[in-house]
Amino acid sequence: MIKLMYRGGAANLQLLAEEIRESPELSQHCTAEVTHRETQSDSLHHGQLADIVISVAAGVATNGLYDAIRALVDRARDRGSVESVDPIEHENDE
């Protein structure tokens, strides 16, 4: 399974996850999970932060699929800050 991870505003990433679930092309081969992050109370960032992990089933990774994901991520970036993050590898997942 291939995992793409992004960090940004929780509401924005939740909307991105919904767009992935509602896309007939993506919902067949991808899952999206949003995890809210703890923010410090003295942070200058006013919104709740979150991470989204988009998992793509192995063997179905095609340029069209990645183009569709990229288009939705670009739309999310138009709505607010979204940064690409390297997925954290767990020892048991290697």
C-alpha positions in Angstrom: 0.0 0.0 0.0 1.3 3.4 -0.9 0.7 6.2 1.6 0.7 10.0 0.9 0.6 12.3 3.9 -0.3 15.9 4.2 -0.6 18.4 7.1 -2.9 21.4 7.3 -6.1 22.9 8.7 -8.4 20.2 10.1 -11.5 21.5 8.4 -9.7 21.7 5.0 -8.3 18.2 5.3 -11.7 16.8 6.4 -13.2 18.3 3.2 -10.4 16.7 1.2 -11.1 13.3 2.7 -14.8 13.7 1.9 -13.9 14.6 -1.7 -11.8 11.5 -2.0 -14.6 9.3 -0.6 -17.2 10.9 -3.0 -15.0 10.4 -6.1 -16.0 7.2 -7.9 -12.5 6.9 -9.4 -10.7 7.4 -6.1 -13.0 5.7 -3.6 -12.5 2.3 -5.3 -8.7 2.3 -4.7 -8.0 4.9 -1.9 -8.8 5.5 1.7 -8.3 8.8 3.5 -7.9 9.1 7.3 -7.7 12.5 9.1 -6.0 12.7 12.4 -6.3 15.8 14.5 -3.1 17.2 16.0 -2.6 18.7 19.4 -1.9 22.5 19.1 -0.3 24.6 21.8 -2.6 27.2 23.3 0.0 29.9 22.8 0.3 29.1 19.1 -0.2 31.9 16.6 -2.0 29.4 14.4 -5.7 30.0 14.9 -7.1 26.8 13.4 -7.0 23.2 14.5 -4.2 21.3 12.7 -4.6 17.8 11.3 -2.8 15.2 9.2 -4.4 13.2 6.4 -3.1 9.9 5.2 -4.2 8.9 1.7 -3.6 5.2 1.2 -3.6 3.8 -2.3 -4.0 0.0 -2.8 -0.9 -1.7 -4.1 -1.0 -2.6 -7.8 -3.5 0.1 -8.9 -1.2 3.1 -8.8 -1.6 4.8 -12.2 -0.9 8.3 -13.5 -4.6 9.0 -13.7 -5.2 8.1 -10.1 -2.3 10.3 -8.9 -3.4 13.1 -11.2 -6.9 12.9 -9.6 -5.4 13.0 -6.0 -3.1 15.8 -7.0 -6.0 17.9 -8.4 -7.9 17.5 -5.1 -4.8 18.3 -3.0 -4.3 21.4 -5.2 -7.9 22.5 -4.6 -7.3 22.0 -0.9 -4.2 24.2 -1.1 -6.4 26.9 -2.8 -8.6 26.8 0.3 -5.7 26.9 2.8 -2.3 25.7 3.8 -1.6 22.1 3.0 2.0 20.7 3.2 3.3 17.3 2.0 4.8 15.3 4.9 6.8 12.1 4.6 4.8 9.2 6.1 6.2 7.8 9.4 7.3 4.3 8.9 6.5 1.9 11.8 8.8 -1.0 12.6 6.1 -3.5 12.1 5.1 -2.1 8.7 8.5 -2.6 7.1 
